[in-house]
Each structure stands twice: as structure tokens, then as C-alpha cells.
């Protein structure tokens, strides 16, 4: 099978800058044999544009920020352990994030500056206890009839 490549000047839609809600659509540790980084692919729930975020295990700075992400995502605290086999627990989670753009080698990239909070993805039923049932007067007064 032959595949024709089309990679010249290909532009992909960028996640817009600013406060965005992003959903994790893929999560993996790479390479699988000897994990060196956690990588997640996120999708902007409004535009559908995607971006990648990764943290290298060999960088103490990146481990710190990965820890802050896992604290928000999974509730892990300082000293807790994250088993890389549990990476799929992140898929489907949504986060309120701050995104900025930067240029590198003539191309624009979307960068996730911060994961601000986790966004609940479950549908919540509205509180119906505050709704009042309308009352209808069902009494009949013969004297009020016009005939």
C-alpha cells in the first residue's frame, strides 16, 4: 500500500488563547518499555482543536508541574505515588486552563500555561425542590355565570 504525503505548509487549527476548557482525549507514558515522560492530548471542547502537553520524568521542574496537574486531576498530595499504569484514568477529564500562543521556527503553537481547576463532566439534574406547583382554583360558582 502506498500513501501520498501532504505535509507542506499544513496548518492545523490552534486552541485559542485565554481561558479554555480542555478535555483529555489521550494519555500515555512514552516510550512504553522504559517510560520517560507523561504525555496527554487535549481537545478544546468549544472548537475541537487539539494540543499536546508532556512532562519529562528526568526534569525536576517538569515533575513539579506534573505533580500539580495530578493533584488537580486525581487529588494526589505531596508524597503520594502515581502509578504510570493508571494513566488512562486521565482520559475524559476536563480542565479549566489558561492557554497562550508562541512562535517557534515560523510556526505558531498553543501552550497550556496552567491547569486552573478540574471541571465536573457529569450532568447535574436541576434542583426541582424550589419550583412551586401552580395552584388552580377548581371551585365552581353558579352565580358568576352570565346566563
N, C-alpha and C positions, 0 to 999 in steps of 0.2 A: 504494500500500500504506500502510495506517495502522498505527501501533504505539502501543499504550496504555502509557504510562509508569507505573512503580510505584517512585517514589523516596522517598516519605515514610517516615521512620523505618526505613529499610532498614539492617540491621546485617549486616555480613559477619564471618565468623569471623576472629579475630586470631591471628597467630603467637604462641604462648605466650612468656612471659618466660623468661629464663635461657639456658643453653647449648642451642643448637638447630643441627641440620644442615639447611641450606637449599640448594636446587638452583636454579641459574639456568634459568628456563624461557623467558625472552625477553630480548633485549639489543638496544638501538638507540641511535643518536645522533639527537638531535632538535633542531630540525627537520632534515629530511633535506637540504634545499638549502644551508643555512648552519649546520652543527652548532654548538650552543651548550652541549649537555650530553650526558653518557653516562647512560643510564637502563637499569636491569635490573629485571626482575620475578623474584622468588624464591619458591619453594614450600617449605614445611616438609615434609620427607619423612615425618614421622610423622602429622601432622594434615591435610595438604593445603592448609592456609591459605596465602594469598599476601600478599606485601608488595612495595612498590617501594623502590628505592634509586637516587638520582641524584646526579651531581656536575656542577656548573656549571663550564665552562671559564674563565669570567671571574673566578672566585674563587680566589685563590692558596691559601687554606686548603682548599677543596674539591679543588683539583688535587693537593695534597699527599696527602689521604686516598684519592683516586682512584689515585694513584701507588702507595700502599701496597697497595691492593687488587690492582692489576695486577701488582705484584711477587709477591704470593702466587699469583694466578691463572695468570700466564703466565711468571713468572720474570724479568720485566723489572727492570733495575737503574737506578740514578741515571744520567741522561744518555741512556738508551735512548729510542727513539721508539715510540709506539703509533699505528699507522695505524687511523683510525676505520673503515676498510673491513673490518678484521679483527674487528669487534665480535661476529660470530656464533661466533667461537671460544670465547666465554664460555658459550654455551648448553650445558647438560648438566653443567657443572662443579658440584661440591658443596663446601660450605664449613662448617666448624665456626664458628659465630658466637655472639655474645652479644647478646641481644635484650632491650630494655626497653620499657615502655609509658609513654605520656604522653597527657595530655588536652589537647585544643585545641578551643575553641568547642563544648564539651559532648560531644565525641566522643573515643573512645579510639583511639590509633594505636600500631602496633608500630614500633619504631625499631631498626635494626641499629646497635648501638654499636661493635662491632668484628668484623672478619673475622679470626679467630684462626689458621686454617690451612685448607689445601685438603684435601679428603677424597678419597682414591682411590676411583673409582667402578667400577673393573674388578674382576670376580670373580677371586679368587685361589684356585687349587687348593690344598688342604691338602698339607702335606709328608708323603708316604707313606713316605719312606725310614726314618722312625723306627718304623714299625709292624713288628712281628715276625710272621712267618708261623708259625701254630701247628704244632707237630710232633705227629704221631700215630704211636704205636707199632703197626706193622703186622706184627710178628712173631707167629707162632702157636705156642703151647706146648701140645702134646697132653697133657702130664702134668697141666695145670691144669683139664682138663675134668672135670665131675662124673660122667660116666658111663663 
